[in-house]
Amino acid sequence: MKNLSVKSKLFLIVAFPLLMIIFLASNSISTKINELDHLNKFEKYLLESKQLSILISQLQKERSISIQYINRLNSNEEDRLLKQRMIVDSIYDKLTKKDILIIQYLKDYRLDIDTKNITNEIIIENYSNLIQIIIQKISKISNLSNNIELKNKIYGYLYFIKSKENLSLERVISSSIFISTKYTTTLFIKLNQIHNSFKYNINIFKSAVNEDLLRYYLNINYKDNMKILSFQHLIFDKIHKDGILLQIKDIAGYGGLIHNFKNYLLRGDVKYKNEFLNKYKNLEILIEEYKHYKTTKQEERLINTIYYTFEQYKMNLEKITPYTSIQSLDKIVKIDDKPAIDALNKLSTSIVGLNTKEWFRLINKNIIKLNDIENKIIEDILDIQISLEEEYQKNMIINISKVFLLIFIVMFLLIYISKDIINKLNKLEIGLISFFKYISHDIKRFKAIKIEGTDEFANMAKILNQGIKETVRYIQKELKYHLIQEKQMIQQSRHAAMGEMMRAIIHQWKQPLNAISIANSSINLQIEYGTINNKFLEEQTSNINNHIQNMNTTMNDFRDFFKPQDMKKYDVSNSINQVYMMVERIFAINNINIDLELEKDLYTKGYSNELNQVIINILNNARDIIKEKNCEITKIFVKSYEKENKVYISITDCAGGVPLSIIDKIFDPYVTTKTNENGTGIGLDMSKTIIKKVNGELSVQNVTTLIDNKEYRGASFIICLNGSDDK
């Protein structure tokens, strides 16, 4: 620690506890974020489970209609079945996560139903297995939350879905019993098992939901449940009643009551009479046992028919004596037992007196109410989920607040401990800021750094003060030098522009001077030979005078180029033409052509001579780079146009473009692309300043120009000026 600097020690003091706090806080926040993510996933899966539950409800309907279809109960069952299948398919298509196995099973089941080579029991089993697969998928939602309250609600929801399937199975099996004349006790056993399962599942559901939902469930189902319970007793008692009826058939049939009655009648043997009486007592017991179960009025009438028929046998049996005449015996024998036999058959093959329409109405109504309850369960679960989410968010905010509070406390202690160090660092900072403001001319004087003591900060302050003083002296010296140099470079740039113009004037004057020289020689020659006349002399002097006027115009144009002007409206295209006339010949000497594409009447307000100077500067730069790179294309394209009340001038070459490394600072002072000594780096800076003076813009971009089906890359300088509305 002794070898560490003050900054290193300060960094360790601050960094280590802060890193520990941030690490612990990030873990806590990350946990909360993961919990929120789980809740979001839970909500999505819950909504998906709701869709799966709807799919289950529609599959249950399809199961019932399929049974009715194969039993040909109605002529329109086929249309109903097709419509129901379409409903199931549309719900399946809306699922976000589809299970191919489910739809494949469903297709196979439907194919078997369409062939009608299937029994009610198999249809029930197939659809029940498929619904169990879907319920299993829904049950996965219980793994998405660790909250105990939410888990309990989910378990209640899952058992509620199972109870709905129990109720639907009860409906479909009961339907199978009602429409079938041949049924086995297996169906009744299965129906009883399903009913017990329903009670088990619904009890778990009741224990998991809140009191309000439970009260709602009990209130909307109580009356109907009482009626359904009454019907269920009739159905579930059927298996016991069938057992009793089977015993009655045994008592009444061969070797039973009728058989013993007739034997006694024919043989007069008392044992047949005693056997009849014993069996009759058993019959009475069985009929009383039958009536012990819940029965309909029609059932009572039929069972009484059986009883009254055999009661007649018993009463007639008492009338038989060894002395009974044949005529009396004939009357005794004539007992009509067909109503009793029919009653036995009817009671054995159907649930007599059960209002099946009312049964289906009630159970369907109950299922619809259960769907309503399911929606309330999902709302309840969503409310808990939202509440948990808000709680997690609140806890996360509290944890973050605790973290910030802890950081604040730690920082406060660190600041308290390192107060002396911070104060001295602040003094160093204030002194350095004062120095930098002095350098940037924000203040006229800088304050020296004042730190008392003999520690390393005080020594540092002394060294910095000495260095600052020396730096200020050096900067002042360099600033004077650079100001002088900048003025010289600006003047040099102006002289260079004037030199370019002088070269242009010289080229402009060459032709008229040669013409004047020839005219003068012609006059001298005519004088020498004595052949001169007034007409010839006038023609030659007029010619000389015209050339002198042209030279004077050229000189005036040169003078106007550098003559100060007031702001006025001018035609941009005319200014470009003036520049073109001035430099065209000197550019042509270098084999460089200027291609003009100018729109007419492009007016702006400003200083035309300054715009001319900018255009000349950009043209000269393009000429120099073309010569330097010995480019294949020696054309410079100058275009003027108007767009959205702005006047644009583009000057484009095919010399490879501006290097990307300097394109963003090409308009900065002393930045140049020229490799020779001619590049000062102030021409474009001056040009941008001139254009800005009239609220214009000067920019550059690298472009590609297509010439003779070949692309050439170059730089395009674009001048943007404000248009003038009064043309």
Buried (B, 14 or more C-beta within 10 A) or exposed (E): EEEEEBEEEBEEBBEEBBEEBEEEBEEBBEBBEEBBEBBEEBBEBBEBBBBBBBBBBBBBBBBBBBBBBBBEEEEEBEEBBEEBBEBBEEBBEEBEEEBEEBBEBBEEBBEBBBEEEBEBBBBBEBBBEBBEEBBEBBBEBBEBBEBEBBBBBBBBBBBBBBBBBBBBBBBBBBBBBBBBEEBEEEBBEBBBEBBEBBEBBBEBBBEBBBEEBBEBBEEBBEEBBEBBEEBBEBBBBBBBBBBBBEBBBBBBEEEBBBBBBBBBBEEEEEEBBEBBBEBBEBBBEBBEBBBEBBBBEEBBEBBBBBBEBBBBBBEBBEEBEEEBEEEBBEEBEEBEBEEBBEBBEBBBBBBBBBEBEEBBEBBBBBBEBBEEBBEBBBEBBBEBBEEBBEEBEEBBEEBBEEBEEBBEEBEEEBEEEBEEBBEBBEBBEEBBBBBEBBBEEEBEEBBBBEBEEEEEBBEBBEEBBEEBEEEBEEEEEEEEEEEEEEEEBBEEBEEBBEEBBEBBBEBBBEEBBEBBEEBEEBBEEBEEEEEBEEEEBEEBEEBBEEBEEBBEEBEEBBEEBBEEEEEEEBBBBBBBBBBBEBBBBBBEEEEBBBEBEBEEEBBBBBBBBBBBBBBBBBBBBBBBBBBBEEBEBBBBBBBBBBEEEBBBBBBBBBBBBBEEEEBEEBBEEEBBBBEEEEBBBBBBBBBBBBBEEBEBBBEBEBBEBEEEEEEBEBBBBBBBBBBBEEE
